[in-house]
Amino acid sequence: MSTRVRVGGFVDLSTVDWHGHLTFIIFAAGCNFKCPFCSNGTLIPLNSGEETSLVNLQSRILRNLPLLDAVGFTGGEPTLQPKAILEMFQWAKSRGLKTFLNTNGSNPQQVKMLIDGKLVDYVALDVKAPLSSDVYGKVIGFTQDVSGVVNRVKETMRVCREANVPLEVRTTVVPRLIDDEASIGKIARSVRDYCYAYVLQQFYPFEEVLDPAFRSVMPPRREALLELAKVAVREGIENVYIRTREHGMEKVIK
């Protein structure tokens, strides 16, 4: 019997999720964070999305195989469904496809399991805020102490570095929450020894944003993202990018 997985959807041919690759992207349903600005707010409940079989997804991938070069999981938080990721990535590797994981870093042991099995080629880690528990808790929607979460995010970075798996760190720039040079500087100093690339993403007030208060927040301007990205460049990160709806992915230099 084929393994089941809860998904919120998929993209047959994504050029956005893993820059430079044509990737079949699966949106895993369920997340253990409650970021108020989350653009996929409907996928946060663990029972959200629809249950399907890996075989169904694999059949769809096969139809696009001449064009695809990778399979990836995003979310939600994919590592909450480790068996499905493991089996899908094993299958993808058997077909000669590369594999991509986008995670919030809360389950480093699951990331390590994939790495130890040589099943993941590229990891994108969402670092939501400066890595201190007081700030991080607010940004991920928790009121209790989140020092354990912060430590697990750091451990995810260490796991990738020790295995030489390319790590892309992403931060969403959200007006009134994470949009200042001091915050970006702190994040950059925390991640610069671990990441291959650092990407500042433009928040956009989609209808699915979790907290209604953020659905009326204007997206940060491209020019503002460029200035924040230059902070990360000055902190010593070589590959710094911004991603906006207007211009897509752009590399930033001093």
Secondary structure, 3 states (H helix, E strand, C coil): CCCEEEEEEEEEEECCCCCCCCEEEEEECCCCCCCCCCCCHHHCCCCCCEEEEHHHHHHHHHHCCCCCCEEEEECCCHHHCHHHHHHHHHHHHHCCCEEEEEECCCCHHHHHHHHHCCCCCEEEEECCCCCCHHHHHHHCCCCCCCHHHHHHHHHHHHHHHHCCCCEEEEEEEECCCECCHHHHHHHHHHHCCCCCEEEEEECCCCCCCCCHHHHHCCCCCHHHHHHHHHHHHHCCCCCEEEEECCCEEEEECC
